[in-house]
Amino acid sequence: MKMDKTYDLIIIGSGPAGLSASIYASRYRLDHLVLGAQSGGQMSEIADIENWPGDASVAGQVLISRFIDHAESYGAKVKNESVSLIKKADDFFELETSRRKYQAKALILAMGAEYRKMNIPGEKEYVGKGVSYCATCDAPFFRDKTVAVIGGGNSAAVVAIEMADYARKTYLINKDEKMNAEPIWLEKIHANPNIEVIKNTGVSEIRGNEKVEKIILDKEYDGRGEIAVDGVFIEVGSEPGVQLAKKLGAETDDGNYIKVNPDMSTSVAGVFAAGDITTGSNKFRQVLTAAAEGSIAANSVYKILKLK
């Protein structure tokens, strides 16, 4: 496999953390490369972002396109390649993708998080056949149909509101008594006649034939133990994508998030982390905090490479 040149810095992840790191790396004249399995990360799948300063509401795909354009306008190279291997070799790190090998003096890990699975019967079997983790991707397929959104946080609330614009009926199913979503989303949910909230109830199974036909509840609701639905959108949180970091020896906490210092450094010299995979920003997982962490990480790399 062909070996590329040795960079000052390689950023793994092309979401808001990785691209913000790239923008600052360019300003610091760090020769760097951005590698990301999915351009834009999960932000590209968000229908509306309403807390990015300067934009009352902006589609995730639009905002991430601005990030990419900004980074590339400074000369950054952003490649859609998934990193399969990282190892320390002498004074640099060696990375491998399906296309080639790369070397870098420092790394910023910004791989974001992966959708958490419920691991219930029928979930895996019906992915792409009614089960989805991405409303922005799949909502149009459920126009005038009945869907269930499972979860109790901000992401579940936002997806329920989005689905209500397409589906005839949207059930929002939360296993707890109260939702953890922000008040602004709860107000929109309660004001929407197409959304029915089911609380203190879980989903134990997803059933169907060639596609999803019903969900089985863990307790009766309105005299029923099951609900007929055409689609199931699972929004029960995310898990940090830290497999590569662990192989490097980066220390993580009990929740599997990479432990970082205020300068975004990890327990491995020369390796920094930013965004949803870290313990930074009090785990306040927002586009704004991811961008801030990426910027701090780039500044820290500049200090160890150029100011030492």
Backbone hydrogen bonds in HBPLUS format (Angstrom, degrees):
<---DONOR---> <-ACCEPTOR-->    atom                        ^
c    i                          cat <-CA-CA->   ^        H-A-AA   ^      H-
h    n   atom  resd res      DA  || num        DHA   H-A  angle D-A-AA Bond
n    s   type  num  typ     dist DA aas  dist angle  dist       angle   num
A0101-LYS N   A0002-LYS O   2.92 MM  99  6.17 169.4  1.93 155.4 157.8     1
A0004-ASP N   A0101-LYS O   2.83 MM  97  6.01 170.2  1.84 149.8 152.5     2
A0007-TYR N   A0103-GLN O   2.79 MM  96  6.11 167.2  1.81 144.5 141.0     3
A0105-LYS N   A0007-TYR O   2.99 MM  98  6.50 142.5  2.13 147.8 158.2     4
A0008-ASP N   A0031-ASP O   2.83 MM  23  5.19 136.0  2.02 142.3 156.4     5
A0106-ALA N   A0008-ASP O   3.03 MM  98  6.27 126.3  2.32 135.7 151.0     6
A0009-LEU N   A0031-ASP O   3.22 MM  22  6.48 156.3  2.28 146.6 149.2     7
A0033-LEU N   A0009-LEU O   3.12 MM  24  6.65 138.5  2.30 142.1 154.3     8
A0010-ILE N   A0106-ALA O   3.16 MM  96  6.65 151.5  2.24 151.2 157.8     9
A0108-ILE N   A0010-ILE O   3.12 MM  98  6.52 152.0  2.21 148.0 150.0    10
A0011-ILE N   A0033-LEU O   2.82 MM  22  6.16 168.3  1.83 166.2 170.2    11
A0035-LEU N   A0011-ILE O   2.85 MM  24  6.22 166.3  1.87 169.9 174.7    12
A0012-ILE N   A0108-ILE O   2.93 MM  96  6.29 165.1  1.95 167.7 172.2    13
A0110-ALA N   A0012-ILE O   2.74 MM  98  5.56 152.0  1.82 158.6 163.3    14
A0013-GLY N   A0035-LEU O   2.62 MM  22  5.79 157.8  1.67 150.1 157.3    15
A0040-GLY N   A0014-SER O   3.00 MM  26  5.25 131.4  2.24 121.8 128.5    16
A0019-LEU N   A0015-GLY O   2.95 MM   4  6.02 169.2  1.96 163.0 166.4    17
A0020-SER N   A0016-PRO O   3.06 MM   4  5.86 149.6  2.16 131.7 140.0    18
A0021-ALA N   A0017-ALA O   3.00 MM   4  6.16 154.3  2.07 145.1 152.5    19
A0022-SER N   A0018-GLY O   2.99 MM   4  6.25 146.1  2.10 138.3 147.8    20
A0023-ILE N   A0019-LEU O   2.98 MM   4  6.28 155.7  2.04 145.8 151.1    21
A0024-TYR N   A0020-SER O   3.18 MM   4  6.47 163.0  2.21 150.7 153.9    22
A0025-ALA N   A0021-ALA O   2.81 MM   4  5.97 150.1  1.90 145.9 155.8    23
A0026-SER N   A0022-SER O   2.90 MM   4  6.13 154.2  1.96 152.3 157.5    24
A0027-ARG N   A0023-ILE O   3.19 MM   4  6.48 151.9  2.27 138.0 145.7    25
A0028-TYR N   A0024-TYR O   2.93 MM   4  6.19 139.2  2.10 143.6 154.7    26
A0030-LEU N   A0025-ALA O   2.87 MM   5  5.20 173.9  1.88 156.2 154.8    27
A0029-ARG N   A0026-SER O   2.97 MM   3  4.86 158.2  2.01 102.6 108.4    28
A0034-VAL N   A0077-LYS O   2.88 MM  43  6.09 163.2  1.91 170.4 173.3    29
A0079-LYS N   A0034-VAL O   2.85 MM  45  6.15 173.0  1.85 165.8 165.5    30
A0036-GLY N   A0079-LYS O   2.98 MM  43  6.37 161.7  2.02 164.5 169.1    31
A0041-GLY N   A0038-GLN O   2.99 MM   3  5.30 162.7  2.02 125.8 131.0    32
A0044-SER N   A0041-GLY O   3.28 MM   3  6.03 151.3  2.37 116.4 121.6    33
A0045-GLU N   A0042-GLN O   2.94 MM   3  5.41 159.7  1.98 114.9 121.6    34
A0046-ILE N   A0043-MET O   3.20 MM   3  5.41 170.0  2.21 111.0 113.9    35
A0060-GLY N   A0046-ILE O   2.85 MM  14  4.83 147.1  1.96 151.5 156.2    36
A0049-ILE N   A0058-VAL O   2.74 MM   9  5.22 153.2  1.81 137.7 146.5    37
A0058-VAL N   A0049-ILE O   2.98 MM   9  5.22 144.1  2.11 132.8 144.1    38
A0055-ASP N   A0052-TRP O   2.98 MM   3  5.72 161.0  2.02 152.1 154.4    39
A0062-VAL N   A0059-ALA O   3.03 MM   3  5.22 121.3  2.39 100.9 115.7    40
A0063-LEU N   A0059-ALA O   2.98 MM   4  6.32 164.3  2.01 160.2 164.3    41
A0064-ILE N   A0060-GLY O   2.90 MM   4  6.06 167.0  1.92 154.3 158.0    42
A0065-SER N   A0061-GLN O   3.11 MM   4  6.09 144.1  2.25 132.0 141.3    43
A0066-ARG N   A0062-VAL O   3.16 MM   4  6.51 144.2  2.30 142.2 151.2    44
A0066-ARG N   A0063-LEU O   3.08 MM   3  5.15 122.6  2.43  95.3 109.6    45
A0067-PHE N   A0063-LEU O   3.08 MM   4  6.49 153.4  2.15 147.0 154.3    46
A0068-ILE N   A0064-ILE O   2.94 MM   4  6.23 163.4  1.97 152.2 155.3    47
A0069-ASP N   A0065-SER O   2.89 MM   4  6.06 165.9  1.91 147.8 152.1    48
A0070-HIS N   A0066-ARG O   2.85 MM   4  5.97 157.4  1.91 148.1 154.6    49
A0071-ALA N   A0067-PHE O   2.92 MM   4  6.19 166.8  1.94 154.4 157.6    50
A0072-GLU N   A0068-ILE O   2.88 MM   4  6.06 169.3  1.89 157.4 160.5    51
A0073-SER N   A0069-ASP O   2.86 MM   4  5.91 138.0  2.04 139.6 150.8    52
A0074-TYR N   A0071-ALA O   3.16 MM   3  5.48 146.5  2.27 103.8 113.2    53
A0076-ALA N   A0071-ALA O   3.23 MM   5  5.58 157.0  2.29 139.7 135.2    54
A0075-GLY N   A0072-GLU O   2.91 MM   3  4.88 158.1  1.96 103.3 109.4    55
A0081-GLU N   A0079-LYS O   3.03 MM   2  5.67 125.1  2.35 106.1  90.4    56
A0084-SER N   A0096-GLU O   2.84 MM  12  5.85 161.4  1.88 160.9 167.2    57
A0096-GLU N   A0085-LEU O   2.95 MM  11  5.14 145.2  2.07 147.5 148.7    58
A0087-LYS N   A0094-GLU O   2.95 MM   7  5.35 149.4  2.04 147.2 156.6    59
A0094-GLU N   A0087-LYS O   2.80 MM   7  5.35 173.2  1.81 165.9 167.9    60
A0089-ALA N   A0092-PHE O   2.86 MM   3  5.53 168.4  1.87 166.0 167.1    61
A0092-PHE N   A0089-ALA O   3.04 MM   3  5.53 162.6  2.07 132.7 138.0    62
A0093-PHE N   A0104-ALA O   2.70 MM  11  5.26 166.0  1.71 158.9 163.4    63
A0104-ALA N   A0093-PHE O   2.96 MM  11  5.26 147.3  2.07 142.6 151.6    64
A0095-LEU N   A0102-TYR O   2.79 MM   7  5.02 166.7  1.81 143.7 148.2    65
A0102-TYR N   A0095-LEU O   2.81 MM   7  5.02 158.7  1.86 140.9 145.3    66
A0097-THR N   A0100-ARG O   3.00 MM   3  5.56 165.6  2.02 159.4 164.1    67
A0107-LEU N   A0270-GLY O   2.97 MM 163  6.38 162.3  2.00 162.2 166.4    68
A0272-PHE N   A0107-LEU O   2.86 MM 165  6.04 162.5  1.89 146.0 152.0    69
A0109-LEU N   A0272-PHE O   2.71 MM 163  6.12 164.3  1.74 145.3 147.2    70
A0274-ALA N   A0109-LEU O   2.93 MM 165  6.29 152.5  2.01 159.2 158.6    71
A0241-GLY N   A0112-GLY O   3.12 MM 129  6.17 175.9  2.12 148.1 146.8    72
A0114-GLU N   A0239-GLU O   2.62 MM 125  5.15 166.5  1.64 152.6 152.6    73
A0239-GLU N   A0114-GLU O   2.70 MM 125  5.15 156.9  1.76 149.9 157.5    74
A0116-ARG N   A0237-GLY O   3.00 MM 121  5.53 167.6  2.02 135.3 131.7    75
A0123-GLU N   A0120-ILE O   3.13 MM   3  5.74 165.8  2.15 137.7 141.6    76
A0206-ILE N   A0121-PRO O   2.91 MM  85  6.22 162.7  1.94 155.5 161.4    77
A0126-TYR N   A0122-GLY O   3.12 MM   4  5.96 142.3  2.27 138.9 144.8    78
A0127-VAL N   A0124-LYS O   3.47 MM   3  5.52 173.0  2.47 106.1 107.5    79
A0129-LYS N   A0126-TYR O   2.83 MM   3  4.75 158.4  1.87 121.4 123.7    80
A0131-VAL N   A0126-TYR O   2.96 MM   5  5.43 159.4  2.00 149.0 142.2    81
A0128-GLY N   A0131-VAL O   3.14 MM   3  5.83 165.0  2.16 155.3 152.0    82
A0212-VAL N   A0129-LYS O   2.95 MM  83  6.32 158.2  2.00 165.1 168.7    83
A0232-VAL N   A0130-GLY O   2.75 MM 102  6.00 162.5  1.78 149.1 149.9    84
A0132-SER N   A0232-VAL O   2.91 MM 100  6.27 157.8  1.96 163.6 165.4    85
A0234-ILE N   A0132-SER O   3.01 MM 102  6.41 157.1  2.07 167.7 171.8    86
A0138-ASP N   A0134-CYS O   3.07 MM   4  6.28 158.9  2.12 149.0 154.9    87
A0139-ALA N   A0135-ALA O   2.72 MM   4  4.95 152.7  1.79 147.7 146.6    88
A0141-PHE N   A0138-ASP O   3.01 MM   3  5.68 150.5  2.10 123.9 132.0    89
A0142-PHE N   A0139-ALA O   2.94 MM   3  5.62 167.8  1.96 126.3 130.4    90
A0145-LYS N   A0142-PHE O   3.16 MM   3  5.23 152.3  2.24 130.7 124.1    91
A0144-ASP N   A0166-TYR O   2.82 MM  22  6.15 165.6  1.84 142.7 138.9    92
A0168-ARG N   A0145-LYS O   2.69 MM  23  5.16 138.9  1.86 133.6 147.4    93
A0169-LYS N   A0145-LYS O   3.37 MM  24  6.72 158.7  2.42 141.6 142.5    94
A0230-ASP N   A0146-THR O   2.66 MM  84  5.47 172.4  1.67 155.8 158.6    95
A0147-VAL N   A0169-LYS O   2.99 MM  22  6.43 161.6  2.03 161.1 165.1    96
A0171-TYR N   A0147-VAL O   2.91 MM  24  6.30 167.0  1.93 153.1 156.5    97
A0148-ALA N   A0231-GLY O   2.94 MM  83  6.34 151.0  2.02 145.8 154.2    98
A0233-PHE N   A0148-ALA O   2.78 MM  85  6.18 167.2  1.80 164.8 169.0    99
A0149-VAL N   A0171-TYR O   2.69 MM  22  6.04 164.3  1.71 170.6 176.4   100
A0173-ILE N   A0149-VAL O   2.82 MM  24  6.12 164.2  1.84 164.7 170.2   101
A0150-ILE N   A0233-PHE O   2.91 MM  83  6.28 162.7  1.94 161.8 166.3   102
A0235-GLU N   A0150-ILE O   2.87 MM  85  5.68 158.4  1.91 158.1 164.4   103
A0151-GLY N   A0173-ILE O   2.98 MM  22  6.18 167.6  2.00 156.6 160.1   104
A0180-ASN N   A0152-GLY O   2.67 MM  28  5.81 147.5  1.78 147.9 159.3   105
A0157-ALA N   A0153-GLY O   3.07 MM   4  6.31 160.6  2.11 152.7 158.6   106
A0158-VAL N   A0154-ASN O   2.88 MM   4  6.09 166.3  1.90 158.6 161.6   107
A0159-VAL N   A0155-SER O   3.00 MM   4  6.12 159.4  2.04 145.8 151.7   108
A0160-ALA N   A0156-ALA O   2.93 MM   4  6.10 157.8  1.98 147.7 153.8   109
A0161-ILE N   A0157-ALA O   3.08 MM   4  6.34 157.9  2.13 149.1 154.5   110
A0162-GLU N   A0158-VAL O   2.94 MM   4  6.18 156.8  1.99 146.7 153.7   111
A0163-MET N   A0159-VAL O   2.76 MM   4  5.95 165.3  1.78 156.3 160.1   112
A0164-ALA N   A0160-ALA O   3.01 MM   4  6.10 143.8  2.15 140.2 149.3   113
A0165-ASP N   A0162-GLU O   3.12 MM   3  5.62 153.1  2.20 109.7 117.5   114
A0166-TYR N   A0163-MET O   2.89 MM   3  5.25 151.8  1.97 110.9 120.0   115
A0167-ALA N   A0163-MET O   2.70 MM   4  5.72 159.5  1.74 171.9 178.2   116
A0170-THR N   A0194-ASN O   2.90 MM  24  6.02 157.1  1.95 174.9 174.9   117
A0196-GLU N   A0170-THR O   2.87 MM  26  6.28 160.0  1.91 160.3 166.3   118
A0172-LEU N   A0196-GLU O   2.89 MM  24  6.08 163.9  1.91 145.4 149.6   119
A0198-ILE N   A0172-LEU O   2.79 MM  26  6.00 169.3  1.81 154.2 155.9   120
A0174-ASN N   A0198-ILE O   2.83 MM  24  6.19 167.1  1.85 166.4 170.6   121
A0201-THR N   A0174-ASN O   3.22 MM  27  6.04 169.9  2.23 130.6 130.5   122
A0200-ASN N   A0176-ASP O   3.03 MM  24  4.57 161.4  2.07 116.2 114.9   123
A0185-TRP N   A0182-GLU O   2.99 MM   3  5.65 131.9  2.23 118.7 129.7   124
A0186-LEU N   A0182-GLU O   3.22 MM   4  6.55 159.5  2.27 150.5 156.7   125
A0187-GLU N   A0183-PRO O   2.91 MM   4  6.09 157.4  1.96 155.1 160.0   126
A0188-LYS N   A0184-ILE O   3.35 MM   4  6.53 152.2  2.43 133.9 140.3   127
A0189-ILE N   A0185-TRP O   2.96 MM   4  6.25 152.6  2.04 150.0 157.9   128
A0190-HIS N   A0186-LEU O   3.01 MM   4  6.20 171.6  2.01 156.0 156.9   129
A0191-ALA N   A0187-GLU O   3.12 MM   4  6.19 134.1  2.34 136.4 148.1   130
A0192-ASN N   A0189-ILE O   3.10 MM   3  5.30 158.1  2.15 106.9 113.8   131
A0195-ILE N   A0192-ASN O   3.25 MM   3  5.77 169.5  2.27 117.7 120.4   132
A0218-ASP N   A0202-GLY O   2.97 MM  16  5.42 151.2  2.06 140.0 140.8   133
A0204-SER N   A0216-ILE O   2.81 MM  12  5.65 152.7  1.89 154.0 162.7   134
A0216-ILE N   A0205-GLU O   2.84 MM  11  5.06 168.2  1.85 149.8 151.2   135
A0207-ARG N   A0214-LYS O   2.92 MM   7  5.34 170.7  1.93 151.5 154.3   136
A0213-GLU N   A0207-ARG O   2.84 MM   6  5.96 168.8  1.86 150.7 147.4   137
A0214-LYS N   A0207-ARG O   3.10 MM   7  5.34 159.1  2.14 145.9 142.6   138
A0229-VAL N   A0213-GLU O   3.06 MM  16  5.44 144.6  2.19 111.3 121.4   139
A0215-ILE N   A0227-ILE O   2.96 MM  12  5.48 152.9  2.03 147.9 155.8   140
A0227-ILE N   A0215-ILE O   3.02 MM  12  5.48 154.1  2.09 149.9 158.0   141
A0217-LEU N   A0225-GLY O   2.89 MM   8  5.41 165.1  1.92 145.5 149.7   142
A0221-TYR N   A0224-ARG O   2.70 MM   3  5.17 156.7  1.75 148.7 152.8   143
A0224-ARG N   A0221-TYR O   2.94 MM   3  5.17 155.7  2.00 108.2 116.2   144
A0242-VAL N   A0240-PRO O   3.05 MM   2  5.60 127.4  2.34 105.9  90.9   145
A0246-LYS N   A0242-VAL O   2.89 MM   4  6.12 156.3  1.95 160.0 166.0   146
A0247-LYS N   A0243-GLN O   3.13 MM   4  6.42 153.5  2.20 146.5 153.3   147
A0248-LEU N   A0244-LEU O   3.19 MM   4  6.50 136.8  2.39 139.8 150.9   148
A0248-LEU N   A0245-ALA O   3.14 MM   3  5.13 129.8  2.41  93.7 107.0   149
A0250-ALA N   A0245-ALA O   2.98 MM   5  5.37 159.2  2.02 154.3 147.6   150
A0249-GLY N   A0246-LYS O   2.90 MM   3  4.91 139.0  2.07  96.4 109.3   151
A0259-LYS N   A0251-GLU O   2.97 MM   8  5.88 167.7  1.98 143.2 147.3   152
A0253-ASP N   A0257-TYR O   2.89 MM   4  5.53 149.1  1.98 146.6 155.1   153
A0256-ASN N   A0253-ASP O   3.02 MM   3  5.28 163.6  2.05 114.0 117.4   154
A0258-ILE N   A0277-ILE O   2.72 MM  19  5.98 153.4  1.78 168.7 159.8   155
A0279-THR N   A0258-ILE O   2.96 MM  21  6.02 132.1  2.19 160.9 151.7   156
A0261-ASN N   A0265-SER O   2.98 MM   4  5.41 150.6  2.07 145.6 155.1   157
A0264-MET N   A0261-ASN O   2.76 MM   3  5.08 157.9  1.81 125.2 126.7   158
A0273-ALA N   A0264-MET O   2.96 MM   9  5.66 153.9  2.03 156.0 163.9   159
A0266-THR N   A0271-VAL O   3.03 MM   5  5.92 153.2  2.11 165.0 157.7   160
A0271-VAL N   A0268-VAL O   3.04 MM   3  5.55 157.0  2.09 140.7 140.6   161
A0278-THR N   A0275-GLY O   3.16 MM   3  5.98 168.4  2.17 130.4 131.6   162
A0283-LYS N   A0280-GLY O   2.91 MM   3  5.76 155.6  1.97 126.2 132.0   163
A0284-PHE N   A0281-SER O   2.90 MM   3  5.60 150.4  1.99 120.0 127.5   164
A0286-GLN N   A0284-PHE O   2.97 MM   2  6.03 114.2  2.42 116.4 101.0   165
A0290-ALA N   A0286-GLN O   2.97 MM   4  6.16 157.7  2.02 150.8 157.5   166
A0291-ALA N   A0287-VAL O   2.97 MM   4  6.15 160.7  2.01 149.5 154.2   167
A0292-ALA N   A0288-LEU O   3.06 MM   4  6.28 154.8  2.12 142.1 149.3   168
A0293-GLU N   A0289-THR O   2.89 MM   4  6.08 163.6  1.91 149.8 153.7   169
A0294-GLY N   A0290-ALA O   2.97 MM   4  6.18 158.1  2.02 148.5 154.6   170
A0295-SER N   A0291-ALA O   3.05 MM   4  6.28 154.5  2.12 145.7 152.2   171
A0296-ILE N   A0292-ALA O   2.98 MM   4  6.28 158.8  2.03 152.3 157.9   172
A0297-ALA N   A0293-GLU O   2.89 MM   4  6.10 160.7  1.93 151.2 156.5   173
A0298-ALA N   A0294-GLY O   3.07 MM   4  6.30 157.3  2.12 146.5 151.7   174
A0299-ASN N   A0295-SER O   3.07 MM   4  6.32 156.4  2.13 145.9 152.4   175
A0300-SER N   A0296-ILE O   2.96 MM   4  6.25 150.3  2.05 148.7 157.0   176
A0301-VAL N   A0297-ALA O   2.97 MM   4  6.30 151.6  2.05 148.7 156.2   177
A0302-TYR N   A0298-ALA O   2.99 MM   4  6.23 159.6  2.03 149.1 154.5   178
A0303-LYS N   A0299-ASN O   3.09 MM   4  6.37 149.4  2.19 141.7 149.5   179
A0304-ILE N   A0300-SER O   3.13 MM   4  6.47 154.4  2.20 147.5 153.1   180
A0305-LEU N   A0301-VAL O   2.97 MM   4  6.10 146.6  2.08 152.0 161.2   181
A0306-LYS N   A0302-TYR O   2.83 MM   4  5.45 159.4  1.88 144.1 150.8   182
A0307-LEU N   A0303-LYS O   3.29 MM   4  4.83 139.5  2.46 108.8 118.9   183
